[in-house]
Amino acid sequence: MAEPTNRRFLLRTRPEGRVKRSDFELSEQPVPTPAPGEVVLRTRYLSLDPTNRIWMTDVEQYMPPVAIGEVMRGLGIGEVVASASPDHKVGDLFSGLVGWQDYIAVVPKAPGWIQLPSGLPVPLPAMLGALGMTGLTAYFGLMELGKPRAGETVVVSAAAGAVGSVVGQIAKLQGCHVVGIAGGPEKCAFLRELGFDAAIDYKAEGWKAALAAACPRGIDIDFENVGGDIMNTVMARMNLHGRVVLCGLISGYNSDQRPTGPFDTILMKRLRVEGFIILDYLPRAMEGVMQLSQWMMAGKLRHHDTIVDGLEQAPEALNMLFDGKNTGKLLIKVS
């Protein structure tokens, strides 16, 4: 049997528009050997997120862009296959920036690495979704920035995606009237299954009128994942002193045009618009995981995945986020 090798996607060029396989080089090298204090992880699942596209672009952002020739950055879950750490054994699971590769040597006590508990009572992919960074993004973004109150109206864009689907469920648990915006009848049906009060298909004719009808008392909180025309339409219906949680602007990530916003509406309606990056809340991660876990164990929070098999599929699979072809969390099953 041939010795295993470490396949790695290296960023070759900065994408223009949609991500292409030719933007990467798929290289192979020997599997790393752990230095003292290190473990070698074999990637089990790789998370595909809109932020992957931002990291490929050489613009000012919340983390340094991935350099040309570097392994493409990506969050995932890895299993220890070799250990030179006295505190960790083969079979232990860790979550962190494994990158688009099969194996990585890491210092497990270094910042950014989280050891997952053994005997998880939930499917492993959930630890990258509703109980992972996705769930934490939804939880802290809504609860800390949105500060929902019972009876308020919350609108969530990209509501059938990884973050949006969790945001809507949490908002319902807070007693809010929740309206999700998604593309296509299947995704809207999914939102209704999750308990959303209304689901708006932005691809359907008359969707703006449907949004107005679904929000008869206006909109108090906009959990914004999309930007562009959808954001502008939602913000036009915001109530005085409404809150906008600016979590993402996915509609513009494949464009070289900087996004703009309706500053006149922000001014006249005295809206509070705040950008949100989950990194700011990582010190409180366990607080969020505990609450999300309680809801999931009680059957109050559902998790849904779209899983693509094979590391080699990563470049093309990332475009599913921008084509609206995923429901819930988009993952690559690597091993």
SVG drawing of the C-alpha trace seen along z (x, -y; Angstrom):
<svg xmlns="http://www.w3.org/2000/svg" viewBox="-49 -62 59 64">
<polyline fill="none" stroke="black" stroke-width="0.4" points="0.0,0.0 1.3,-3.4 2.3,-5.8 -0.3,-8.6 0.6,-12.0 -0.6,-15.5 -2.7,-17.1 -2.7,-20.9 -4.5,-23.6 -2.1,-26.5 -3.4,-29.9 -1.9,-30.4 -3.7,-33.7 -6.2,-36.0 -9.6,-35.2 -11.4,-37.6 -15.1,-37.0 -16.0,-33.4 -13.4,-31.1 -11.8,-28.8 -9.8,-25.6 -7.0,-27.3 -6.7,-29.9 -5.1,-27.1 -2.3,-24.5 -3.0,-21.1 0.3,-19.9 1.4,-16.9 4.1,-16.5 4.9,-13.9 2.6,-13.8 4.2,-16.0 5.8,-14.4 5.0,-16.1 7.7,-18.0 7.8,-17.8 4.5,-19.2 2.8,-18.9 0.1,-16.7 -0.6,-15.8 -4.3,-16.2 -6.0,-14.5 -8.7,-16.8 -12.2,-15.2 -14.4,-18.0 -13.6,-21.4 -16.0,-24.3 -16.7,-26.4 -17.7,-30.0 -18.2,-33.3 -15.1,-34.6 -13.0,-32.1 -13.6,-34.4 -12.5,-37.5 -9.3,-35.8 -8.3,-35.3 -8.5,-39.0 -5.6,-41.5 -7.7,-44.1 -7.8,-45.4 -9.7,-42.8 -9.9,-41.4 -7.2,-38.8 -4.2,-39.0 -5.1,-37.9 -3.8,-34.4 -0.5,-35.0 0.2,-33.6 1.8,-30.2 0.3,-29.6 -2.1,-26.8 -5.7,-28.2 -7.0,-29.1 -10.1,-27.2 -11.8,-26.2 -12.3,-22.5 -12.2,-19.6 -9.2,-17.3 -8.5,-14.0 -5.1,-13.3 -3.2,-10.6 0.2,-11.1 1.1,-12.8 4.3,-14.1 2.2,-15.8 1.9,-14.1 -1.6,-15.6 -3.1,-14.4 -3.6,-11.0 -4.5,-9.5 -8.2,-9.9 -8.6,-13.3 -10.6,-15.8 -9.7,-19.5 -11.4,-22.4 -9.3,-25.2 -7.8,-26.6 -6.8,-23.3 -6.6,-24.8 -7.5,-23.2 -5.3,-20.1 -5.3,-16.6 -2.9,-16.9 -1.5,-19.6 1.0,-19.6 -0.1,-21.9 0.6,-22.8 -2.8,-22.0 -2.5,-24.5 -1.9,-27.4 -4.6,-30.0 -7.3,-29.2 -7.4,-25.4 -10.3,-23.9 -10.4,-20.3 -13.8,-18.8 -15.2,-16.6 -15.2,-12.8 -18.4,-10.9 -20.3,-13.9 -24.1,-13.4 -24.5,-15.3 -23.1,-14.6 -19.6,-15.8 -20.5,-18.3 -22.7,-20.1 -19.5,-21.2 -18.7,-23.3 -22.3,-24.4 -25.0,-25.1 -22.6,-24.3 -19.5,-25.8 -18.5,-29.1 -21.7,-29.3 -23.8,-28.9 -21.6,-31.3 -21.9,-33.9 -25.7,-33.7 -25.9,-33.6 -23.6,-36.5 -24.5,-38.6 -28.2,-38.5 -28.1,-38.5 -25.3,-41.0 -25.8,-43.4 -29.4,-42.9 -30.7,-42.6 -34.0,-41.1 -37.1,-41.7 -40.3,-39.6 -42.8,-40.9 -40.2,-42.6 -39.8,-41.8 -36.5,-40.3 -35.6,-39.9 -32.8,-37.6 -31.2,-37.6 -29.6,-34.5 -31.9,-32.8 -31.5,-29.3 -27.8,-29.4 -25.6,-28.3 -25.8,-31.5 -29.2,-32.7 -31.0,-29.5 -29.7,-29.5 -30.4,-33.2 -34.0,-32.7 -34.4,-29.9 -32.8,-31.8 -35.0,-34.8 -38.1,-32.7 -36.9,-31.4 -36.8,-35.0 -40.5,-35.5 -39.9,-37.5 -41.8,-37.6 -39.2,-36.2 -39.1,-36.7 -36.5,-35.0 -35.4,-35.9 -34.1,-33.1 -33.9,-32.1 -36.4,-29.6 -39.5,-27.7 -37.5,-24.8 -35.4,-27.1 -38.5,-29.0 -40.2,-25.7 -37.1,-24.8 -37.5,-28.1 -41.1,-27.3 -40.0,-23.9 -37.6,-25.7 -40.5,-27.8 -40.0,-31.1 -43.2,-33.1 -42.7,-34.0 -40.4,-33.1 -39.8,-35.6 -38.4,-34.3 -36.3,-37.1 -36.3,-35.4 -40.1,-35.6 -41.9,-38.5 -43.4,-40.9 -41.0,-39.8 -40.7,-43.4 -44.5,-43.6 -44.5,-40.2 -41.8,-41.4 -43.9,-44.5 -46.9,-42.3 -44.9,-40.0 -43.7,-42.9 -46.9,-44.9 -45.3,-46.6 -42.1,-47.4 -38.7,-45.9 -36.8,-46.2 -33.8,-44.1 -32.1,-43.3 -29.6,-40.5 -27.8,-41.3 -25.8,-38.6 -26.3,-39.7 -26.1,-43.5 -27.1,-45.1 -30.7,-45.5 -31.9,-43.1 -30.3,-45.1 -31.6,-48.4 -35.1,-47.0 -35.1,-45.7 -33.6,-48.9 -36.2,-51.0 -38.8,-49.3 -36.9,-49.6 -38.5,-51.2 -37.0,-54.2 -34.0,-53.3 -33.9,-49.8 -30.7,-47.7 -28.8,-46.3 -26.3,-43.5 -23.9,-43.7 -22.6,-40.1 -21.9,-39.7 -22.2,-41.3 -22.0,-38.1 -23.7,-39.7 -20.5,-41.7 -17.7,-39.2 -17.1,-38.2 -17.1,-41.8 -14.3,-44.4 -16.8,-47.1 -16.9,-48.2 -20.3,-47.9 -22.3,-51.0 -25.2,-51.5 -28.3,-53.7 -26.8,-56.3 -29.8,-58.6 -32.1,-55.9 -29.6,-55.3 -29.7,-59.0 -33.4,-59.7 -34.4,-56.6 -31.5,-56.8 -30.6,-53.2 -27.7,-51.6 -25.6,-49.7 -22.7,-47.6 -20.3,-45.3 -19.9,-41.9 -16.9,-39.5 -17.1,-36.4 -13.4,-36.7 -14.4,-39.5 -16.4,-37.0 -14.1,-33.9 -13.2,-34.5 -16.9,-33.8 -17.2,-30.8 -18.0,-28.3 -20.9,-30.5 -22.4,-30.4 -21.8,-26.7 -23.4,-25.8 -26.6,-27.7 -26.7,-26.4 -26.2,-22.8 -29.0,-23.1 -31.4,-24.3 -30.3,-21.5 -30.6,-18.8 -34.1,-20.1 -35.1,-19.8 -35.4,-23.6 -32.5,-24.1 -32.1,-22.2 -28.9,-21.7 -28.8,-21.1 -25.8,-20.3 -24.9,-20.3 -21.9,-17.9 -19.7,-17.5 -17.3,-14.5 -13.6,-15.0 -11.0,-17.7 -10.5,-18.0 -14.0,-19.5 -13.3,-22.5 -12.7,-25.2 -15.9,-24.4 -17.9,-23.7 -17.1,-27.2 -19.1,-28.7 -22.2,-26.9 -22.4,-29.6 -22.7,-32.3 -25.0,-30.3 -27.4,-29.5 -27.0,-25.8 -26.5,-24.9 -29.0,-24.7 -27.7,-25.2 -24.0,-24.5 -21.7,-23.8 -19.0,-21.3 -16.4,-19.2 -16.0,-15.7 -12.3,-15.1 -11.7,-11.8"/>
</svg>
